Structure formats: structure tokens, C-alpha cells
Amino acid sequence: MCDLPTEIAPSEKIVRAVIFPYHFDRKKQKYTHRAFRPAPGTDRLSVIRQSHMGSDFCKAKGREIAAGGGENKRYTGLAVLTAAQIRSVGVALEDAREDYCGTHTSGMG
């Protein structure tokens, strides 16, 4: 059972694991907004409720995600935004506890 509140407060910190090379622009040689772009063919993006799950959980989850992607995929850090910042650009945040407690999926449309 997931004991987190279903409502996502405006001040809540939302994180996305940053993974090399997926979120890295090789031409510009820097990390970009790609971490916040959904995979082709979808308008959803998995993120973690850092305010409730804690930084250690978020880092471990990022490493776990990267480990499942082959030897060239590596976790490099966390991108952190508040729920208010995400919503300010028209993105909906939805608790998705049926997928995994502590994560939610944002609709990018």
C-alpha cells in the first residue's frame, strides 16, 4: 500500500533521473532539456516525488534505471523542479501509484 498523499502540492520537489547518453547533446557537449521530453510515441514521463521519497531513494532509482540499459548508459544525476514550475508550462502531474509508489507520470500535452 502506498501511504503518500495523492495530491501533489505546488512546493513538492519532483525529480527526473538524468541518464547519459539519452539526455546529453553530443553536438553541444552538454546536458539539455531532453530529460524532460517523453519517449517518441508517448506524452507521458515518469518522475519521482523527491519530497516524499528522499534523495537517497531517487539516486538509487536513477542508478537502477541506468543499469538496465547496457554498458553505455549511466546515471549522472537528478534534475529537480517543483510541481508549480512544471505546471507553469501547462504540464499535468498525476500520481501514478498503480505503477510504483513514489512516482507519478506527467502528461506533456
C-alpha positions in Angstrom: 0.0 0.0 0.0 1.2 3.5 -0.8 0.9 5.9 2.1 1.8 9.1 0.1 -0.9 11.7 -0.4 -2.4 11.6 -3.8 -2.5 15.4 -4.1 0.8 16.9 -5.3 1.5 20.2 -3.6 2.9 23.1 -5.6 6.1 23.2 -3.5 6.7 19.5 -3.8 10.1 18.6 -5.4 9.8 16.4 -8.5 12.9 14.8 -9.9 13.9 13.0 -13.1 17.0 10.8 -13.3 19.5 12.2 -15.8 21.0 9.4 -17.9 23.9 9.6 -20.3 23.8 9.5 -23.3 19.9 9.9 -23.6 19.8 13.4 -22.0 23.1 14.6 -23.5 23.5 16.7 -26.6 26.7 15.5 -28.3 26.9 18.4 -30.7 26.7 21.0 -27.9 28.6 18.7 -25.4 26.2 19.4 -22.6 23.1 18.1 -20.9 19.9 19.5 -22.2 16.1 19.6 -21.6 15.9 16.1 -23.1 15.5 14.6 -19.6 12.0 16.2 -19.7 11.0 15.0 -23.1 8.8 11.9 -23.3 9.8 8.9 -25.4 8.7 9.0 -29.0 5.1 8.0 -29.4 4.0 8.9 -25.9 3.1 12.1 -24.0 4.0 10.7 -20.6 7.1 10.9 -18.5 8.0 9.1 -15.3 9.3 11.2 -12.4 9.8 10.7 -8.7 8.3 12.6 -5.8 11.6 13.5 -4.1 9.9 15.5 -1.3 8.4 12.2 -0.1 10.8 9.6 -1.2 14.1 11.3 -0.3 17.3 12.0 -2.3 18.9 8.6 -1.5 15.9 6.8 -2.9 15.9 9.0 -6.0 19.6 8.4 -6.7 19.3 4.7 -6.2 16.4 4.5 -8.6 18.4 6.5 -11.2 21.3 4.1 -10.9 18.8 1.1 -11.2 17.3 2.6 -14.3 20.7 3.2 -15.9 21.9 -0.3 -15.0 19.1 -1.8 -17.1 20.2 -0.1 -20.3 23.5 -1.6 -21.2 27.1 -0.7 -20.6 26.9 2.7 -22.4 24.0 4.0 -20.3 25.0 5.7 -17.0 23.2 7.7 -14.3 24.7 11.2 -13.9 22.4 12.9 -11.5 19.0 14.3 -10.8 17.1 17.2 -12.4 14.9 18.8 -9.8 11.8 21.1 -10.3 8.9 22.0 -8.1 5.4 20.9 -9.1 4.5 24.6 -9.5 7.3 25.0 -12.0 6.2 22.0 -14.0 2.6 23.1 -14.0 3.5 26.7 -15.0 4.3 25.4 -18.5 1.0 23.5 -18.9 2.1 20.1 -17.9 -0.3 18.0 -15.8 1.1 16.0 -12.9 -0.8 12.8 -11.9 0.0 10.4 -9.1 0.6 7.0 -10.7 0.8 4.8 -7.6 -0.6 1.9 -9.6 2.8 1.9 -11.5 5.0 2.5 -8.5 4.6 4.2 -5.1 6.5 7.5 -5.1 6.4 8.1 -8.8 4.0 9.9 -10.9 3.6 10.4 -14.6 3.2 13.8 -16.2 1.1 14.3 -19.2 3.0 16.5 -21.6 0.1 17.8 -23.6 
